[in-house]
Each structure stands twice: as C-alpha cells, then as structure tokens.
C-alpha cells in the first residue's frame, strides 16, 4: 500500500508491504490523470513483472484508467525522471524528490518477482495519507 501526500511539485508516499513500512515513494503531482504529467489515480492495481529495454527490471502497474505503461522503477526526481510512474526511494528530500532509489528498488523487485513466480497475485493499493 502507498499512502500519499500531494504537493504542487510532486507526490510523496509511504510504501508498506503486509502492514510493514518498506520505503518511501515519489511521483509527479496530481494533474487530473493527464498522461505523462500526472501521478496515477488512487485505486487498487495488479502488479506484474516487466523487463524494459531502457530501465531493466520493473513492475508494470496494470489497468490504470486512461493510461498505459505505468511502471515502478528507479528515479530520484519525479519532475525530471518520471512520466506517470512510481519510484521507491530510501529518503524523501522534498516534494517528488528522494535519494538512493536503486538501493531500495532492487530488494523490492526481488521480493515481488519471487511472489509472482510462486503463483501469488500482487496488488498495489494507492490512497491518501
């Protein structure tokens, strides 16, 4: 689950897995779900494994209304590096900014890929804090 806080320059979140705090997240600010400039709407989304030629291993956020190719991948600055995706970060440094994204992404991908490989469905719920 991601619990979000919205700001003019970005959206910050706290990601928990099975009720246990895991990391923070950064996203673009909310701009009415506009493709490429807005974070995705709050809701519940199935995650699947995705291998991006440009980004490597990622997670695909499926069935986002009026959007496609929304991913979970590494980034430290939402405005510069995201186009509607979600990036996990170790520490939040401002609205839509953080650090050490790759350090927290890799273990998150390892755990999620293992769950999917074991036959589990993995769902992400996004809501306001």
C-alpha positions in Angstrom: 0.0 0.0 0.0 1.1 3.5 -0.7 -0.3 6.3 1.4 0.3 9.6 -0.4 0.7 13.2 0.4 0.2 15.6 -2.5 2.2 18.8 -3.2 2.5 21.3 -6.0 5.8 19.9 -7.2 5.4 16.2 -6.5 3.6 13.5 -4.7 5.3 11.7 -1.8 4.2 8.4 -0.3 5.0 5.7 2.3 5.0 2.2 0.9 4.1 -0.7 3.2 4.0 -4.4 2.5 1.7 -6.5 4.6 1.4 -3.7 7.0 5.1 -3.2 7.5 6.8 0.0 6.4 9.2 -0.7 3.5 10.3 2.6 1.9 9.1 6.0 0.6 7.8 6.8 -2.9 7.9 9.7 -5.3 5.6 10.6 -8.1 4.6 13.5 -10.2 2.0 16.0 -8.8 -1.7 15.2 -9.3 -2.8 16.8 -12.6 -6.2 15.2 -13.2 -4.5 11.9 -14.5 -3.1 13.6 -17.6 -0.7 11.3 -19.4 2.9 12.0 -18.8 2.5 14.9 -16.3 0.3 13.4 -13.5 0.6 10.7 -10.9 -1.9 7.9 -11.4 -5.3 7.9 -9.7 -5.8 6.4 -6.3 -7.0 2.9 -6.5 -6.1 -0.8 -6.5 -3.8 -2.2 -9.2 -2.4 -5.6 -10.1 1.4 -5.6 -10.4 3.2 -7.8 -13.0 6.8 -8.4 -13.9 8.2 -6.2 -16.7 11.5 -6.1 -18.5 12.1 -2.7 -20.0 14.8 -2.4 -22.7 15.7 1.1 -21.2 15.1 0.6 -17.5 15.7 -3.2 -17.0 13.6 -5.0 -14.4 10.5 -3.0 -13.4 7.0 -3.7 -12.3 4.0 -2.9 -14.5 1.0 -1.2 -12.9 -1.9 -2.8 -14.7 -5.2 -1.3 -15.7 -4.6 2.3 -14.8 -7.6 4.3 -16.1 -6.8 6.1 -19.4 -3.1 5.3 -19.1 -0.6 2.7 -20.3 3.0 1.7 -19.4 2.9 3.0 -15.8 5.8 1.4 -14.0 7.6 1.1 -10.7 11.2 1.9 -11.4 14.2 3.8 -10.0 14.2 7.6 -10.0 15.2 10.3 -7.6 13.4 13.3 -9.1 9.9 12.9 -10.3 9.7 16.0 -12.5 13.0 15.1 -14.3 12.8 11.3 -14.4 9.1 10.2 -14.2 6.3 10.4 -16.7 3.5 9.0 -14.6 5.4 6.1 -12.9 6.2 5.5 -9.3 9.7 5.4 -7.9 10.7 4.0 -4.5 13.3 6.0 -2.6 15.2 5.5 0.7 14.8 9.1 1.9 12.4 11.9 0.9 14.3 15.1 0.2 11.4 17.3 -1.0 8.1 17.2 -2.9 8.7 14.5 -5.6 12.3 14.0 -4.7 14.3 11.5 -2.8 17.6 9.6 -2.8 19.0 6.1 -3.1 16.1 4.8 -5.3 18.0 1.9 -6.8 19.1 0.7 -3.4 15.5 0.2 -2.3 14.1 -0.8 -5.7 16.2 -3.9 -6.1 15.2 -5.7 -2.9 11.6 -4.7 -3.6 11.8 -6.2 -7.1 13.4 -9.4 -5.8 10.6 -9.9 -3.3 7.8 -9.1 -5.7 9.2 -11.2 -8.5 9.6 -14.1 -6.1 6.0 -13.8 -5.0 4.7 -13.7 -8.6 7.0 -16.6 -9.6 5.4 -18.6 -6.6 2.0 -18.0 -8.2 0.8 -15.2 -6.0 -1.1 -12.2 -7.3 0.5 -8.9 -6.1 -1.7 -5.9 -5.7 -0.9 -2.2 -5.0 -3.4 0.0 -3.2 -2.8 3.7 -3.5 -4.7 6.1 -1.2 -4.3 9.5 0.5 -2.5 9.6 3.8 
